Amino acid sequence: MHVLPRLMMKMVLVVLTAMLLSVMVAAAEGTSGKVTADALRVRAGASTDTEILGLLYNGTVVQLTGEEGDWYTIPYNGATGYLHKDYIQLVEEAAEEETAEAAVSYSMESHEIKTNVVNTACEYLGVRYVYGGASPSGFDCSGFTMYIYQQFGYALPHSATSQLDYGTSVERDALQMGDLVFFRDPNVTSKAASHVGIYIGGGQFVHASSSSTGYVIVSSLSESYFDGYYVGARRLIAD
């Protein structure tokens, strides 16, 4: 006697569940999101263990194409990027130009990024020099530059000589904030560069100096040692 109503109820529940799921998928696929973190890493997969594809900055609006657990997916540089939901605020559909796939549409102006690189590097002034160090508990020169640029999605090797192969070459009179500046002590004949720092403007650079100096400091390119042993500069952040 009650079999038919129960079957009808089950059918209604199935239909409602399917409708709810379709609404959820549509919400993810047809929605835009705004980045709420200062700098949000775009991952290659739905895990913090996956590769960092790049960074999105506070206020950036992106097109959300789907969901996977605690992550949203977005189109990023011709691939699929993943953003953690904790740092995305859903917003009304953004204008087409705001949600373009090109990574440049997602990035801050290069000048702002360079300024942030310099500001971040200077936050570690006074951190002690540690040979082989690459963390705020202690840096050597290339460990320092590697760590700072890692915060902005750039992967550098832990070697001044190897870092010479990254980015583009820059003339000394065309240096900009954030450029890597390189030096070679003549006593170190086996390496193309024995020291590296980050140019901060005004003829100065920040670097994990040496075991004798002992800290992350700011120095001038005009100091006799650095002026005499300067070997070049590389720019990682394109204009």
N, C-alpha and C positions, 0 to 999 in steps of 0.2 A: 504493500500500500504506500509506503514511504520511499520506495526504491527510486521512482522517477524524480521526485524533488531532490533527492540526494545526488543523483547523477547530474541533474541540471546545475546544482550548486557547484559540483566539481568542475563542470564545463565552464561555468562563469569564472571560477577562480583561475583556471588555466588561461582563459582569454585575458583576464585582468593582469595576470603575471606577464604574459607575452607583451601586452600593451605597455606595461611599466618598463620592461626591459628595452623595448623599442624606443620609448621616450628617453631613457637614460643614455642609450647609444646616440640618439639624435642630438641630445643635449651636448654630449662630448664632441660630436663631429661638427656641429653647426655653431659652436660657441667660441668666443675669444676669451683669452685670459690675460691678466695684467700681472707682471712680475712684482712681488712685494719685497723680495730680498734685495740687499745692496748689490750683490752679484750672484746670479744663479747659474750653476753649472748645467750645461746641456749634455746629457749622457747618451751613450750609444745604446743603452739598454735600460731595463727597469731595475737598476741596482746601482748603489754607490760604488760598487766594485768595477763597473764598466768604464770604458774610455771616456774622457772628457772631450766633447766635440767643439766646445766653445763656451762663451759666457753671455748671459742676457742680464741687463741692468735694470735697476728699480724703475718702474713705470712703463717699461717696454710692453707693448700689446702684441700678442701672438695668436695665430689661428690654432685651435685645438682640434686635432683630427681623430682622437680616440682616447681610450683609457686602458690601462693595464695595472690592476691593483691600485697601489698608492701613487701611480704615475700617469701623467697626461702625455700623449704623443703630439709632436708638431712636425711640420716640414722644415728641414734645416739643411741648407746647402746641398740640395738634391738628395738628401737622405732623411731618415726618420730620427728625430731627436726625442729624448725623454726628459720631462720636467717633473720634479716631485710636487705633489698637490699641495703640500704645506705652504708653498711659496708662490701659489698662483691664486689670484682672485678672479672669479668669473665676472665678465663684463658683457655689455651689449655688443652685438656684432660690430667689429671695427671696419673702418674704411679699407678698401682693397689695398691701397698703398701702404697701410700700416701693417698688413699681414703678408706682405710679399715674402717669397721663400728666400731671397738673397740674404745671406748672413749680414751683409752691410746694413740692411734694414733693421736688423735686430741689435746692432752694436751702437755704442756711444760714438760720438765723433772721436777721431783718433787723438786729437789734442787732449780731450778729457781723459782718455785711457792713459796716455802718457803721463798726464798730471797725477793720476791715481797711482801709477807705477812708482813715480818718484815719492809721492806722499807715503805710500806703503813702505817703501825702502827706508825712508827716514824715520819711520816709527821704530826701527830696530837699532837706531844709534845707541851705542853703549853696550850692545850685546857682545859678549866676549868672543874672541877669535879662538876657534878650535880646529886644528888640522883635520881635514876630512869631514868637518861638520856641515850639515845642511838643514838645520832646524833652529828655531829660536833659542834652543838651549846652547847653541854655539855654531858659528859659521866659519868656513874658510872662504876665500874669495869667490870661487866658482860655485860653491855650495850656496852662498848668499844670493848671487844672481839667479841661480837655478830656482831657489825657493821663491824669490819674489815673483819671477815670471810665471811660476807654476800657479800662483794665485789668480792669474789672469788667463789661464788656459794654454800657456805656452810650455812645451816640454823641452828642456835643455839638458845636455849631458853635464856630468860633474867633472868638468875639465875646462880650463881657460882656453887651451889650444883647440879643443873640439868645438867650443862655442864660437870660435872664429869662422866656422863653416855655416853658421846660421844667420838668417836675415840677409840684408844687402849691405854692401860696403858704403861707408859714409866718409866724405872728406872732413878733415878736422875743422875747417872753417864753416862747415854746414851742420855741425852737431845740434841735435835737438834733445829735449828732455826724454829720458828713457832709453837713449842709445847706450849700447854696451861699449865701453872703452877698454882697450887692451894695451898691455905693456910687456916688455921682455927684458929681464935682467941679463946683461951680457954673460954673467956667470952660468946662466942656464942655457947651454948651447943645444940641448936636445929637444927643445920645445919652441914652437912658433910664438907662444905667449906664456908668460909665467904669472900674470896677474890680470884681473878683470874687475871692473866696477860699473856703476850705472851713472850716466851723466845726468846732472840735475839742473843745469843751466848756469850762466854766469861764469863759465870756465871752471866749474867745480863738479866733483863726482862723489858719490857715496860708495863705500866699499868695506869689506872685511879686510882690514889692513894687513896685519902680519902678526906672527907670534910675539915679536918684540914690541909692537905698538899695543897689541892685545885686544882691540875692540873694533866694532863697526864705527867708522868715522867718516867725516867729509874732508876731502883734500882738494887742492887746486892743481889743475893741469899745468900751471906755470911753475910749480915747485920743480927744482932742478932735477930730482930723481925722475918724476913722472914726465917732465918735458923731454928729458934726454932718452928715456926708454919707451916712449910712446910708439906703438906699432900700428894702430888703426882703430876703427870703430865699425860696429854693425848695427843696423836698424831692424828690429823685429816687427815693430808696429808701422805698417804702411801709412803714408799720408792720405 
